[in-house]
Amino acid sequence: MLDDSSKRRWGLRSLRANTLLVVGLAIAAVVGGTVLVAFALIPDIELIRTETLQGNLNASSQQNLSFPVDVGLTELRLEVGNCTVFVTALSETQWSHYNASGQLPNPQLSCSERSATFYYQLRALILQNDGLSAEAYQILARLYAVRSSRALLAIPAFPLILGGSTFLVLRLLQRGIDRIHEDRRTKK
């Protein structure tokens, strides 16, 4: 049979175990919610289509290719073309600026940079041949769709993070208050 002091010790042990369990659950909620948010931020990138643009450029000439792309991720690769062939990919804004002023940004594809990735929608490609003879070109375009199909995982993640964090902060505040009260009792 347990006396009063044994019952109090057993009650304190039980309370400590329950408190540790609840703190552990709060930490697990914060970690689990953070993992869910991390997974929610990972996009799905899917290849939509591949196109090959090819032809010949006359000596010292320029050719404008209409290349409207409605997806947000495009990879261009200059497969064929010597060092006198340059390719500049333009967005809608850059295309309008080019038509108004005639000024082109620096080309993205050349013999030293054979591939480039664009995270914005393209409107046109400007092909230039700075050489003295006609040159063949071939550009491989890969068009990707970027989707956030896992974004719904963020919905249960935020209550987990918020609830767990709130409990832990309140628990720390309670422990601080308890220490202040204990210090006052011992000073008396």
Contact map, one row per residue, 1 for C-alpha under 8 A:
11100000000000000000000000000000000000000000000000000000000000000000000000000000000000000000000000000000000000000000000000000000000000000000000000000000000000000000000000000000000000000000
11110110000000000000000000000000000000000000000000000000000000000000000000000000000000000000000000000000000000000000000000000000000000000000000000000000000000000000000000000000000000000000
11111110000000000000000000000000000000000000000000000000000000000000000000000000000000000000000000000000000000000000000000000000000000000000000000000000000000000000000000000000000000000000
01111111000000000000000000000000000000000000000000000000000000000000000000000000000000000000000000000000000000000000000000000000000000000000000000000000000000000000000000000000000000000000
00111111100000000000000000000000000000000000000000000000000000000000000000000000000000000000000000000000000000000000000000000000000000000000000000000000000000000000000000000000000000000000
01111111110000000000000000000000000000000000000000000000000000000000000000000000000000000000000000000000000000000000000000000000000000000000000000000000000000000000000000000000000000000000
01111111111000000000000000000000000000000000000000000000000000000000000000000000000000000000000000000000000000000000000000000000000000000000000000000000000000000000000000000000000000000000
00011111111100000000000000000000000000000000000000000000000000000000000000000000000000000000000000000000000000000000000000000000000000000000000000000000000000000000000000000000000000000000
00001111111110000000000000000000000000000000000000000000000000000000000000000000000000000000000000000000000000000000000000000000000000000000000000000000000000000000000000000000000000000000
00000111111111000000000000000000000000000000000000000000000000000000000000000000000000000000000000000000000000000000000000000000000000000000000000000000000000000000000000000000000000000000
00000011111111100000000000000000000000000000000000000000000000000000000000000000000000000000000000000000000000000000000000000000000000000000000000000000000000000000000000000000000000000000
00000001111111110000000000000000000000000000000000000000000000000000000000000000000000000000000000000000000000000000000000000000000000000000000000000000000000000000000000000000000000000000
00000000111111111000000000000000000000000000000000000000000000000000000000000000000000000000000000000000000000000000000000000000000000000000000000000000000000000000000000000000000000000000
00000000011111111100000000000000000000000000000000000000000000000000000000000000000000000000000000000000000000000000000000000000000000000000000000000000000000000000000000000000000000000000
00000000001111111110000000000000000000000000000000000000000000000000000000000000000000000000000000000000000000000000000000000000000000000000000000000000000000000000000000000000000000000000
00000000000111111111000000000000000000000000000000000000000000000000000000000000000000000000000000000000000000000000000000000000000000000000000000000000000000000000000000000000000000000000
00000000000011111111100000000000000000000000000000000000000000000000000000000000000000000000000000000000000000000000000000000000000000000000000000000000000000000000000000000000000000000000
00000000000001111111110000000000000000000000000000000000000000000000000000000000000000000000000000000000000000000000000000000000000000000000000000000000000000000000000000000000000000000000
00000000000000111111111000000000000000000000000000000000000000000000000000000000000000000000000000000000000000000000000000000000000000000000000000000000000000000000000000000000000000000000
00000000000000011111111100000000000000000000000000000000000000000000000000000000000000000000000000000000000000000000000000000000000000000000000000000000000000000000000000000000000000000000
00000000000000001111111110000000000000000000000000000000000000000000000000000000000000000000000000000000000000000000000000000000000000000000000000000000000000000000000000000000000000000000
00000000000000000111111111000000000000000000000000000000000000000000000000000000000000000000000000000000000000000000000000000000000000000000000000000000000000000000000000000000000000000000
00000000000000000011111111100000000000000000000000000000000000000000000000000000000000000000000000000000000000000000000000000000000000000000000000000000000000000000001100000000000000000000
00000000000000000001111111110000000000000000000000000000000000000000000000000000000000000000000000000000000000000000000000000000000000000000000000000000000000000000000000000000000000000000
00000000000000000000111111111000000000000000000000000000000000000000000000000000000000000000000000000000000000000000000000000000000000000000000000000000000000000001000000000000000000000000
00000000000000000000011111111100000000000000000000000000000000000000000000000000000000000000000000000000000000000000000000000000000000000000000000000000000000000011101100000000000000000000
00000000000000000000001111111110000000000000000000000000000000000000000000000000000000000000000000000000000000000000000000000000000000000000000000000000000000000001100100000000000000000000
00000000000000000000000111111111000000000000000000000000000000000000000000000000000000000000000000000000000000000000000000000000000000000000000000000000000000000001000000000000000000000000
00000000000000000000000011111111100000000000000000000000000000000000000000000000000000000000000000000000000000000000000000000000000000000000000000000000000000011011000000000000000000000000
00000000000000000000000001111111110000000000000000000000000000000000000000000000000000000000000000000000000000000000000000000000000000000000000000000000000000011111100000000000000000000000
00000000000000000000000000111111111000000000000000000000000000000000000000000000000000000000000000000000000000000000000000000000000000000000000000000000000000001000000000000000000000000000
00000000000000000000000000011111111100000000000000000000000000000000000000000000000000000000000000000000000000000000000000000000000000000000000000000000000010011000000000000000000000000000
00000000000000000000000000001111111110000000000000000000000000000000000000000000000000000000000000000000000000000000000000000000000000000000000000000000000111111000000000000000000000000000
00000000000000000000000000000111111111000000000000000000000000000000000000000000000000000000000000000000000000000000000000000000000000000000000000000000000010001000000000000000000000000000
00000000000000000000000000000011111111100000000000000000000000000000000000000000000000000000000000000000000000000000000000000000000000000000000000000000000000000000000000000000000000000000
00000000000000000000000000000001111111110000000000000000000000000000000000000000000000000000000000000000000000000000000000000000000000000000000000000000110010000000000000000000000000000000
00000000000000000000000000000000111111111000000000000000000000000000000000000000000000000000000000000000000000000000000000000000000000000000000000000000110011000000000000000000000000000000
00000000000000000000000000000000011111111100000000000000000000000000000000000000000000000000000000000000000000000000000000000000000000000000000000000000000000000000000000000000000000000000
00000000000000000000000000000000001111111100000000000000000000000000000000000000000000000000000000000000000000000000000000000000000000000000000000000100100000000000000000000000000000000000
00000000000000000000000000000000000111111110000000000000000000000000000000000000000000000000000000000000000000000000000000000000000000000000000000011111110000000000000000000000000000000000
00000000000000000000000000000000000011111110000000000000000000000000000000000000000000000000000000000000000000000000000000000000000000000000000000010110000000000000000000000000000000000000
00000000000000000000000000000000000001111111000000000000000000000000000000000000000000000000000000000000000000000000000000000000000000000000000000010100000000000000000000000000000000000000
00000000000000000000000000000000000000011111100000000000000000000000000000000000000000000000000000000000000000000000000000000000000000000000000001111100000000000000000000000000000000000000
00000000000000000000000000000000000000000111110000000000000000000000000000000000000000000000000000000000000000000000000000000000000000000000000001111000000000000000000000000000000000000000
00000000000000000000000000000000000000000011111000000000000000000000000000000000000000000000000000000000000000000000000000000000000000000000000111100000000000000000000000000000000000000000
00000000000000000000000000000000000000000001111100000000000000000000000000000000000000000000000000000000000000000000000000000000000000000000000111000000000000000000000000000000000000000000
00000000000000000000000000000000000000000000111111000000000000000000000000000000000000000000000000000000000000000000000000000000000000000000011110000000000000000000000000000000000000000000
00000000000000000000000000000000000000000000011111000000000000000000000000000000000000000000000000000000000000000000000000000000000000000000011110000000000000000000000000000000000000000000
00000000000000000000000000000000000000000000001111100000000000000000000000000000000000000000000000000000000000000000000000000000000000000000011100000000000000000000000000000000000000000000
00000000000000000000000000000000000000000000001111110000000000000000000000000000000000000000000000000000000000000000000000000000000000000001111000000000000000000000000000000000000000000000
00000000000000000000000000000000000000000000000011111000000000000000000000000000000000000000000000000000000000000000000000000000000000000001110000000000000000000000000000000000000000000000
00000000000000000000000000000000000000000000000001111100000000000000000000000000000000000000000000000000000000000000000000000000000000000111100000000000000000000000000000000000000000000000
00000000000000000000000000000000000000000000000000111110000000000000000000000000000000000000000000000000000000000000000000000000000000001111100000000000000000000000000000000000000000000000
00000000000000000000000000000000000000000000000000011111000000000000000000000000000000000000000000000000000000000000000000000000000000011110000000000000000000000000000000000000000000000000
00000000000000000000000000000000000000000000000000001111100000000000000000000000000000000000000000000000000000000000000000000000000000011100000000000000000000000000000000000000000000000000
00000000000000000000000000000000000000000000000000000111110000000000000000000000000000000000000000000000000000000000000000000000000001111000000000000000000000000000000000000000000000000000
00000000000000000000000000000000000000000000000000000011111011100000000000000000000000000000000000000000000000000000000000000011100001111000000000000000000000000000000000000000000000000000
00000000000000000000000000000000000000000000000000000001111110000000000000000000000000000000000000000000000000000000000000000000100011100000000000000000000000000000000000000000000000000000
00000000000000000000000000000000000000000000000000000000111110000000000000000000000000000000000000000000000000000000000000000000111111100000000000000000000000000000000000000000000000000000
00000000000000000000000000000000000000000000000000000000011111000000000000000000000000000000000000000000000000000000000000000001111110000000000000000000000000000000000000000000000000000000
00000000000000000000000000000000000000000000000000000000111111100000000000000000000000000000000000000000000000000000000000000001110000000000000000000000000000000000000000000000000000000000
00000000000000000000000000000000000000000000000000000000100111110000000000000000000000000000000000000000000000000000000000000111100000000000000000000000000000000000000000000000000000000000
00000000000000000000000000000000000000000000000000000000100011111000000000000000000000000000000000000000000000000000000000000111000000000000000000000000000000000000000000000000000000000000
00000000000000000000000000000000000000000000000000000000000001111100000000000000000000000000000000000000000000000000000000011110000000000000000000000000000000000000000000000000000000000000
00000000000000000000000000000000000000000000000000000000000000111110000000000000000000000000000000000000000000000000000000011110000000000000000000000000000000000000000000000000000000000000
00000000000000000000000000000000000000000000000000000000000000011111000000000000000000000000000000000000000000000000000000111000000000000000000000000000000000000000000000000000000000000000
00000000000000000000000000000000000000000000000000000000000000001111100000000000000000000000000000000000000000000000000001111000000000000000000000000000000000000000000000000000000000000000
00000000000000000000000000000000000000000000000000000000000000000111110000000000000000000000000000000000000000000000000011110000000000000000000000000000000000000000000000000000000000000000
00000000000000000000000000000000000000000000000000000000000000000011111100000000000000000000000000000000000000000000000011100000000000000000001000000000000000000000000000000000000000000000
00000000000000000000000000000000000000000000000000000000000000000001111100000000000000000000000000000000000000000000000011000000000000000000000000000000000000000000000000000000000000000000
00000000000000000000000000000000000000000000000000000000000000000000111111000000000000000000000000000000000000000000000110000000000000000000001111000000000000000000000000000000000000000000
00000000000000000000000000000000000000000000000000000000000000000000111111000000000000000000000000000000000000000000011110000000000000000000000111000000000000000000000000000000000000000000
00000000000000000000000000000000000000000000000000000000000000000000001111100000000000000000000000000000000000000000111110000000000000000000001111000000000000000000000000000000000000000000
00000000000000000000000000000000000000000000000000000000000000000000001111110000000000000000000000000000000000000000111110000000000000000000111100000000000000000000000000000000000000000000
00000000000000000000000000000000000000000000000000000000000000000000000011111000000000000000000000000000000000000011110000000000000000000000111000000000000000000000000000000000000000000000
00000000000000000000000000000000000000000000000000000000000000000000000001111100000000000000000000000000000000000011100000000000000000000011110000000000000000000000000000000000000000000000
00000000000000000000000000000000000000000000000000000000000000000000000000111110000000000000000000000000000010000111000000000000000000000011100000000000000000000000000000000000000000000000
00000000000000000000000000000000000000000000000000000000000000000000000000011111100000000000000000000000000011000110000000000000000000001111000000000000000000000000000000000000000000000000
00000000000000000000000000000000000000000000000000000000000000000000000000001111100000000000000000000000000000000100000000000000000000001111000000000000000000000000000000000000000000000000
00000000000000000000000000000000000000000000000000000000000000000000000000000111110000000000000000000000000000000000000000000000000000011110000000000000000000000000000000000000000000000000
00000000000000000000000000000000000000000000000000000000000000000000000000000111111110000000000000000000000000100000000000000000000000111100000000000000000000000000000000000000000000000000
00000000000000000000000000000000000000000000000000000000000000000000000000000001111110000000000000000000000000100000000000000000000000100000000000000000000000000000000000000000000000000000
00000000000000000000000000000000000000000000000000000000000000000000000000000000111111000000000000000000000001110000000000000000000000000000000000000000000000000000000000000000000000000000
00000000000000000000000000000000000000000000000000000000000000000000000000000000111111000000000000000000000001100000000000000001111000000000000000000000000000000000000000000000000000000000
00000000000000000000000000000000000000000000000000000000000000000000000000000000111111100000000000000000000001100000000000000011111000101000000000000000000000000000000000000000000000000000
00000000000000000000000000000000000000000000000000000000000000000000000000000000001111110000000000000000001111100000000000000011100000000000000000000000000000000000000000000000000000000000
00000000000000000000000000000000000000000000000000000000000000000000000000000000000011111000000000000000001111000000000000001111000000000000000000000000000000000000000000000000000000000000
00000000000000000000000000000000000000000000000000000000000000000000000000000000000001111100000000000001111110000000000000001110000000000000000000000000000000000000000000000000000000000000
00000000000000000000000000000000000000000000000000000000000000000000000000000000000000111110000000000000001100000000000001111100000000000000000000000000000000000000000000000000000000000000
00000000000000000000000000000000000000000000000000000000000000000000000000000000000000011111111000000000000000000000000001111100000000000000000000000000000000000000000000000000000000000000
00000000000000000000000000000000000000000000000000000000000000000000000000000000000000001111111000000000000000000000000111110000000000000000000000000000000000000000000000000000000000000000
00000000000000000000000000000000000000000000000000000000000000000000000000000000000000000111111100000000000000000000000011110000000000000000000000000000000000000000000000000000000000000000
00000000000000000000000000000000000000000000000000000000000000000000000000000000000000000111111110000000000000000000000000000000000000000000000000000000000000000000000000000000000000000000
00000000000000000000000000000000000000000000000000000000000000000000000000000000000000000111111111000000000000000000000000000000000000000000000000000000000000000000000000000000000000000000
00000000000000000000000000000000000000000000000000000000000000000000000000000000000000000111111111100000000000000000000000110000000000000000000000000000000000000000000000000000000000000000
00000000000000000000000000000000000000000000000000000000000000000000000000000000000000000001111111110000000000000000000000000000000000000000000000000000000000000000000000000000000000000000
00000000000000000000000000000000000000000000000000000000000000000000000000000000000000000000111111111110000000000000000000000000000000000000000000000000000000000000000000000000000000000000
00000000000000000000000000000000000000000000000000000000000000000000000000000000000000000000011111111111000000000000000000000000000000000000000000000000000000000000000000000000000000000000
00000000000000000000000000000000000000000000000000000000000000000000000000000000000000000000001111111100000000000000000000000000000000000000000000000000000000000000000000000000000000000000
00000000000000000000000000000000000000000000000000000000000000000000000000000000000000000000000111111100000000000000000000000000000000000000000000000000000000000000000000000000000000000000
00000000000000000000000000000000000000000000000000000000000000000000000000000000000000000000000011111110000000000000000000000000000000000000000000000000000000000000000000000000000000000000
00000000000000000000000000000000000000000000000000000000000000000000000000000000000000000000000011111111000000000000000000000000000000000000000000000000000000000000000000000000000000000000
00000000000000000000000000000000000000000000000000000000000000000000000000000000000000000000000011001111100000000000000000000000000000000000000000000000000000000000000000000000000000000000
00000000000000000000000000000000000000000000000000000000000000000000000000000000000000010000000001000111111000000000000000000000000000000000000000000000000000000000000000000000000000000000
00000000000000000000000000000000000000000000000000000000000000000000000000000000000000010000000000000011111000000000000000000000000000000000000000000000000000000000000000000000000000000000
00000000000000000000000000000000000000000000000000000000000000000000000000000000000000010000000000000001111100000000000000000000000000000000000000000000000000000000000000000000000000000000
00000000000000000000000000000000000000000000000000000000000000000000000000000000000001111000000000000001111111000000000000000000000000000000000000000000000000000000000000000000000000000000
00000000000000000000000000000000000000000000000000000000000000000000000000000000000001111000000000000000011111001011000000000000000000000000000000000000000000000000000000000000000000000000
00000000000000000000000000000000000000000000000000000000000000000000000000001100000001110000000000000000001111111111000000000000000000000000000000000000000000000000000000000000000000000000
00000000000000000000000000000000000000000000000000000000000000000000000000000100001111100000000000000000001111111100000000000000000000000000000000000000000000000000000000000000000000000000
00000000000000000000000000000000000000000000000000000000000000000000000000000000111111000000000000000000000011111100000000000000000000000000000000000000000000000000000000000000000000000000
00000000000000000000000000000000000000000000000000000000000000000000000000000000001000000000000000000000000011111100000000000000000000000000000000000000000000000000000000000000000000000000
00000000000000000000000000000000000000000000000000000000000000000000000000000000000000000000000000000000000111111111000000000000000000000000000000000000000000000000000000000000000000000000
00000000000000000000000000000000000000000000000000000000000000000000000000001110000000000000000000000000000011111111000000000000000000000000000000000000000000000000000000000000000000000000
00000000000000000000000000000000000000000000000000000000000000000000000000111100000000000000000000000000000110001111100000000000000000000000000000000000000000000000000000000000000000000000
00000000000000000000000000000000000000000000000000000000000000000000000000111000000000000000000000000000000110001111110000000000000000000000000000000000000000000000000000000000000000000000
00000000000000000000000000000000000000000000000000000000000000000000000011110000000000000000000000000000000000000011111000000000000000000000000000000000000000000000000000000000000000000000
00000000000000000000000000000000000000000000000000000000000000000000000111100000000000000000000000000000000000000001111111000000000000000000000000000000000000000000000000000000000000000000
00000000000000000000000000000000000000000000000000000000000000000000000111000000000000000000000000000000000000000000111110000000000000000000000000000000000000000000000000000000000000000000
00000000000000000000000000000000000000000000000000000000000000000000001111000000000000000010000000000000000000000000011111000000000000000000000000000000000000000000000000000000000000000000
00000000000000000000000000000000000000000000000000000000000000000001111111000000000000000011000000000000000000000000011111100000000000000000000000000000000000000000000000000000000000000000
00000000000000000000000000000000000000000000000000000000000000000011110000000000000000001111000000000000000000000000010111110000000000000000000000000000000000000000000000000000000000000000
00000000000000000000000000000000000000000000000000000000000000000111100000000000000000001111001000000000000000000000000011111000000000000000000000000000000000000000000000000000000000000000
00000000000000000000000000000000000000000000000000000000000000011111000000000000000000001111001000000000000000000000000001111100000000000000000000000000000000000000000000000000000000000000
00000000000000000000000000000000000000000000000000000000000000011110000000000000000000111100000000000000000000000000000000111110000000000000000000000000000000000000000000000000000000000000
00000000000000000000000000000000000000000000000000000000000001111000000000000000000000111100000000000000000000000000000000011111000000000000000000000000000000000000000000000000000000000000
00000000000000000000000000000000000000000000000000000000100001111000000000000000000011110000000000000000000000000000000000001111100000000000000000000000000000000000000000000000000000000000
00000000000000000000000000000000000000000000000000000000100111100000000000000000000111100000000000000000000000000000000000000111110000000000000000000000000000000000000000000000000000000000
00000000000000000000000000000000000000000000000000000000111111000000000000000000000111000000000000000000000000000000000000000011111001100000000000000000000000000000000000000000000000000000
00000000000000000000000000000000000000000000000000000000001110000000000000000000000110000000000000000000000000000000000000000001111100000000000000000000000000000000000000000000000000000000
00000000000000000000000000000000000000000000000000000000001100000000000000000000000110000000000000000000000000000000000000000000111111100000000000000000000000000000000000000000000000000000
00000000000000000000000000000000000000000000000000000000001100000000000000000000000000000000000000000000000000000000000000000000011111000000000000000000000000000000000000000000000000000000
00000000000000000000000000000000000000000000000000000000011100000000000000000000000000000000000000000000000000000000000000000000001111100000000000000000000000000000000000000000000000000000
00000000000000000000000000000000000000000000000000000001111000000000000000000000000000000000000000000000000000000000000000000000101111110000000000000000000000000000000000000000000000000000
00000000000000000000000000000000000000000000000000000001111000000000000000000000110010000000000000000000000000000000000000000000101011111000000000000000000000000000000000000000000000000000
00000000000000000000000000000000000000000000000000000111100000000000000000000001100000000000000000000000000000000000000000000000000001111100000000000000000000000000000000000000000000000000
00000000000000000000000000000000000000000000000000001111100000000000000000000111100010000000000000000000000000000000000000000000000000111110000000000000000000000000000000000000000000000000
00000000000000000000000000000000000000000000000000011110000000000000000000000111100000000000000000000000000000000000000000000000000000011111000000000000000000000000000000000000000000000000
00000000000000000000000000000000000000000000000000011100000000000000000000011111000000000000000000000000000000000000000000000000000000001111100000000000000000000000000000000000000000000000
00000000000000000000000000000000000000000000000001111000000000000000000000011110000000000000000000000000000000000000000000000000000000000111110000000000000000000000000000000000000000000000
00000000000000000000000000000000000000000000000001111000000000000000000001111000000000000000000000000000000000000000000000000000000000000011111000000000000000000000000000000000000000000000
00000000000000000000000000000000000000000000001111100000000000000000000001110000000000000000000000000000000000000000000000000000000000000001111100000000000000000000000000000000000000000000
00000000000000000000000000000000000000000000001111000000000000000000101011100000000000000000000000000000000000000000000000000000000000000000111110000000000000000000000000000000000000000000
00000000000000000000000000000000000000000000111110000000000000000000001111000000000000000000000000000000000000000000000000000000000000000000011111000000000000000000000000000000000000000000
00000000000000000000000000000000000000000000111100000000000000000000001110000000000000000000000000000000000000000000000000000000000000000000001111100000000000000000000000000000000000000000
00000000000000000000000000000000000000000011110000000000000000000000001110000000000000000000000000000000000000000000000000000000000000000000000111110000000000000000000000000000000000000000
00000000000000000000000000000000000000000011100000000000000000000000000000000000000000000000000000000000000000000000000000000000000000000000000011111000000000000000000000000000000000000000
00000000000000000000000000000000000000011111000000000000000000000000000000000000000000000000000000000000000000000000000000000000000000000000000001111110000000000000000000000000000000000000
00000000000000000000000000000000000000010011000000000000000000000000000000000000000000000000000000000000000000000000000000000000000000000000000000111111000000000000000000000000000000000000
00000000000000000000000000000000000000111110000000000000000000000000000000000000000000000000000000000000000000000000000000000000000000000000000000011111100000000000000000000000000000000000
00000000000000000000000000000000000000011000000000000000000000000000000000000000000000000000000000000000000000000000000000000000000000000000000000011111111000000000000000000000000000000000
00000000000000000000000000000000000000010000000000000000000000000000000000000000000000000000000000000000000000000000000000000000000000000000000000001111111000000000000000000000000000000000
00000000000000000000000000000000000110110000000000000000000000000000000000000000000000000000000000000000000000000000000000000000000000000000000000000111111110000000000000000000000000000000
00000000000000000000000000000000000110010000000000000000000000000000000000000000000000000000000000000000000000000000000000000000000000000000000000000011111111000000000000000000000000000000
00000000000000000000000000000000000000000000000000000000000000000000000000000000000000000000000000000000000000000000000000000000000000000000000000000011111111100000000000000000000000000000
00000000000000000000000000000000100000000000000000000000000000000000000000000000000000000000000000000000000000000000000000000000000000000000000000000000111111110000000000000000000000000000
00000000000000000000000000000001110110000000000000000000000000000000000000000000000000000000000000000000000000000000000000000000000000000000000000000000111111111000000000000000000000000000
00000000000000000000000000000000100010000000000000000000000000000000000000000000000000000000000000000000000000000000000000000000000000000000000000000000011111111100000000000000000000000000
00000000000000000000000000000000100000000000000000000000000000000000000000000000000000000000000000000000000000000000000000000000000000000000000000000000001111111110000000000000000000000000
00000000000000000000000000001101100000000000000000000000000000000000000000000000000000000000000000000000000000000000000000000000000000000000000000000000000111111111000000000000000000000000
00000000000000000000000000001111110000000000000000000000000000000000000000000000000000000000000000000000000000000000000000000000000000000000000000000000000011111111100000000000000000000000
00000000000000000000000000000100000000000000000000000000000000000000000000000000000000000000000000000000000000000000000000000000000000000000000000000000000001111111110000000000000000000000
00000000000000000000000001001100000000000000000000000000000000000000000000000000000000000000000000000000000000000000000000000000000000000000000000000000000000111111111000000000000000000000
00000000000000000000000011111100000000000000000000000000000000000000000000000000000000000000000000000000000000000000000000000000000000000000000000000000000000011111111100000000000000000000
00000000000000000000000001100100000000000000000000000000000000000000000000000000000000000000000000000000000000000000000000000000000000000000000000000000000000001111111110000000000000000000
00000000000000000000000000000000000000000000000000000000000000000000000000000000000000000000000000000000000000000000000000000000000000000000000000000000000000000111111111000000000000000000
00000000000000000000001001000000000000000000000000000000000000000000000000000000000000000000000000000000000000000000000000000000000000000000000000000000000000000011111111100000000000000000
00000000000000000000001001100000000000000000000000000000000000000000000000000000000000000000000000000000000000000000000000000000000000000000000000000000000000000001111111110000000000000000
00000000000000000000000000000000000000000000000000000000000000000000000000000000000000000000000000000000000000000000000000000000000000000000000000000000000000000000111111111000000000000000
00000000000000000000000000000000000000000000000000000000000000000000000000000000000000000000000000000000000000000000000000000000000000000000000000000000000000000000011111111100000000000000
00000000000000000000000000000000000000000000000000000000000000000000000000000000000000000000000000000000000000000000000000000000000000000000000000000000000000000000001111111110000000000000
00000000000000000000000000000000000000000000000000000000000000000000000000000000000000000000000000000000000000000000000000000000000000000000000000000000000000000000000111111111000000000000
00000000000000000000000000000000000000000000000000000000000000000000000000000000000000000000000000000000000000000000000000000000000000000000000000000000000000000000000011111111100000000000
00000000000000000000000000000000000000000000000000000000000000000000000000000000000000000000000000000000000000000000000000000000000000000000000000000000000000000000000001111111110000000000
00000000000000000000000000000000000000000000000000000000000000000000000000000000000000000000000000000000000000000000000000000000000000000000000000000000000000000000000000111111111000000000
00000000000000000000000000000000000000000000000000000000000000000000000000000000000000000000000000000000000000000000000000000000000000000000000000000000000000000000000000011111111100000000
00000000000000000000000000000000000000000000000000000000000000000000000000000000000000000000000000000000000000000000000000000000000000000000000000000000000000000000000000001111111110000000
00000000000000000000000000000000000000000000000000000000000000000000000000000000000000000000000000000000000000000000000000000000000000000000000000000000000000000000000000000111111111000000
00000000000000000000000000000000000000000000000000000000000000000000000000000000000000000000000000000000000000000000000000000000000000000000000000000000000000000000000000000011111111100000
00000000000000000000000000000000000000000000000000000000000000000000000000000000000000000000000000000000000000000000000000000000000000000000000000000000000000000000000000000001111111110000
00000000000000000000000000000000000000000000000000000000000000000000000000000000000000000000000000000000000000000000000000000000000000000000000000000000000000000000000000000000111111111000
00000000000000000000000000000000000000000000000000000000000000000000000000000000000000000000000000000000000000000000000000000000000000000000000000000000000000000000000000000000011111111100
00000000000000000000000000000000000000000000000000000000000000000000000000000000000000000000000000000000000000000000000000000000000000000000000000000000000000000000000000000000001111111110
00000000000000000000000000000000000000000000000000000000000000000000000000000000000000000000000000000000000000000000000000000000000000000000000000000000000000000000000000000000000111111111
00000000000000000000000000000000000000000000000000000000000000000000000000000000000000000000000000000000000000000000000000000000000000000000000000000000000000000000000000000000000011111111
00000000000000000000000000000000000000000000000000000000000000000000000000000000000000000000000000000000000000000000000000000000000000000000000000000000000000000000000000000000000001111111
00000000000000000000000000000000000000000000000000000000000000000000000000000000000000000000000000000000000000000000000000000000000000000000000000000000000000000000000000000000000000111111
00000000000000000000000000000000000000000000000000000000000000000000000000000000000000000000000000000000000000000000000000000000000000000000000000000000000000000000000000000000000000011111
